[in-house]
Amino acid sequence: MFDSTPSDLMVAAMNATDYFGSDMCGACVLVTGPRGSAVVRSVDLCPECKPGDIDLSPQAFSRIADTTLGRVNVSWMLLPCGGEGPIQYHFMKESNRWWTAVQVRNHRNPIYSLEYLPPEGSFKKVRRTGYNYFVEEQGMGPGPFLFRVTDVFGHVLLDSGIVLAVDTNLAGKAQFPPCRQ
């Protein structure tokens, strides 16, 4: 759901129930197994996983258990990601003023919603897809945009002046707080 991160392979795929249709994409979780714990970032869906299961990368699995075991009982819990710097917006390369897809990146907490302010003057919620992009089928216009992003804890960030620059990470102005305030 995110671009590959060869320098950070502490990643996981989450079961469909807990993934909530991609709401947990980008979330960080602390996974504990027989050998210890590891912090991983949820980057994909594991459709064959049962509720509560999480599929770890080999690097992450080796921190919690012997890799020859293949499958072990784990527990996991949501935690804030490190999130250096402000959140980022990434427009899918096919985006344009008539069809717009935006992904929120570098967020400390899972994203609940993305809204934009159209010329009519009231915020419009953008539908989130299973592939973790917020897609406005009719487009958002030429921009620049005013976005309102809400995390799962109810924290809200407003970013204005976001230009439509495809296949590029554009920095917002702030980051979500690191805890459930």
C-alpha positions, -999 to 999 in steps of 0.1 A, spaced: 0 0 0 31 22 5 62 25 -17 88 -1 -8 112 8 20 143 -13 15 161 5 43 132 -2 68 119 -37 66 103 -38 101 69 -41 85 38 -62 87 5 -71 69 -26 -71 91 -57 -93 90 -87 -79 73 -107 -75 105 -81 -53 123 -70 -36 91 -104 -19 88 -103 -15 50 -69 2 51 -75 25 81 -46 8 99 -22 12 69 8 31 82 0 24 119 28 12 142 22 -18 165 43 -35 192 43 -72 185 54 -96 213 63 -132 208 82 -160 225 116 -144 220 108 -107 226 91 -77 210 94 -56 178 78 -24 166 65 -27 131 46 -5 106 15 -20 91 19 -16 53 -5 -41 38 -34 -64 41 -30 -101 49 -63 -115 34 -57 -151 45 -49 -141 82 -75 -147 109 -87 -119 131 -59 -110 156 -32 -123 133 -4 -102 119 21 -114 92 56 -101 99 85 -95 76 114 -120 81 134 -92 98 106 -85 123 98 -121 129 134 -129 138 131 -104 167 101 -121 182 108 -158 175 130 -184 158 123 -180 120 122 -218 116 90 -219 136 71 -201 108 40 -194 129 38 -184 166 13 -170 190 18 -132 194 1 -103 211 2 -68 196 -9 -33 205 -12 0 186 14 26 194 24 60 179 50 58 151 82 79 153 69 103 127 99 127 122 87 160 107 52 168 95 28 145 78 31 143 40 7 142 11 14 120 -19 -8 124 -51 -10 92 -72 8 97 -105 -25 94 -124 -41 123 -103 -53 154 -121 -79 181 -115 -107 157 -127 -97 125 -108 -76 129 -76 -60 103 -53 -41 114 -22 -22 92 3 -13 106 37 22 95 47 46 100 76 18 101 101 24 92 137 -11 79 143 -35 60 121 -55 82 98 -93 83 102 -103 107 75 -91 132 49 -113 161 38 -107 190 14 -123 224 11 -139 229 -24 -148 263 -37 -184 258 -24 -170 264 11 -177 234 33 -153 205 38 -159 174 18 -149 139 31 -129 119 6 -135 81 3 -107 59 13 -99 29 -9 -86 -5 1 -53 4 -14 -49 33 11 -55 63 -11 -83 88 -6 -99 91 -40 -122 119 -52 -137 104 -84 -148 138 -97 -115 154 -89 -106 181 -64 -99 208 -90 -65 223 -99 -55 232 -63 -39 244 -42 -59 226 -16 -69 230 20 -68 196 37 -82 185 70 -68 152 83 -81 135 114 -64 106 132 -82 78 150 -79 96 183 -97 127 170 -67 150 165 -71 173 135 -44 188 113 -52 216 87 -29 222 58 -34 249 32 -16 256 0 -10 220 -9 -4 219 -47 -13 191 -70 22 176 -76 19 140 -88 41 112 -75 58 136 -50 57 138 -12 45 172 -1 51 182 35 22 195 57 28 219 85 25 197 116 25 162 130 0 145 153 8 143 190 26 111 201 -1 99 225 -38 97 230 -44 132 244 
